[in-house]
């Protein structure tokens, strides 16, 4: 599911739907991989509980960076 987020981002950028500056969200990939590794290696609820907060944080970071990418693209377009 997490990988699909980044794949769909690449697709919408390649199709010209989203500006290339939205690719700034790629900086969240290391966090996503770290969280996926924790989930893959643990099955106990106690070990997985912190992952819930961290995935919510990842979602917020991705969303904010996506908006920043759009805003930066609009700003650049307005200046050019």
JOGITA-V592175 format. One record per residue. N is the residue number from 0. RES is the residue in one letter. PSI is psi in whole degrees, -180 to 180 (none if undefined). Layout:
N&RES&PSI / N&RES&PSI
This chain:
0&X&-44 / 1&X&-43 / 2&X&-34 / 3&X&-30 / 4&X&-48 / 5&X&-36 / 6&X&-45 / 7&X&-34 / 8&X&-46 / 9&X&-42 / 10&X&-47 / 11&X&-29 / 12&X&-45 / 13&X&-32 / 14&X&-6 / 15&X&13 / 16&X&-41 / 17&X&147 / 18&X&156 / 19&X&-24 / 20&X&-16 / 21&X&-12 / 22&X&-5 / 23&X&-24 / 24&X&-17 / 25&X&-23 / 26&X&-11 / 27&X&-3 / 28&X&-43 / 29&X&-39 / 30&X&-43 / 31&X&-45 / 32&X&-39 / 33&X&-44 / 34&X&-40 / 35&X&-37 / 36&X&-41 / 37&X&-45 / 38&X&-40 / 39&X&-31 / 40&X&-1 / 41&X&143 / 42&X&-5 / 43&X&133 / 44&X&-37 / 45&X&-38 / 46&X&-27 / 47&X&-16 / 48&X&-45 / 49&X&-25 / 50&X&-31 / 51&X&-48 / 52&X&-41 / 53&X&-35 / 54&X&-33 / 55&X&-40 / 56&X&-42 / 57&X&-44 / 58&X&-44 / 59&X&-43 / 60&X&-47 / 61&X&-48 / 62&X&-44 / 63&X&-42 / 64&X&-36 / 65&X&-44 / 66&X&-41 / 67&X&-41 / 68&X&-45 / 69&X&-46 / 70&X&-42 / 71&X&-40 / 72&X&-43 / 73&X&-41 / 74&X&-47 / 75&X&-41 / 76&X&-37 / 77&X&-32 / 78&X&-23 / 79&X&none
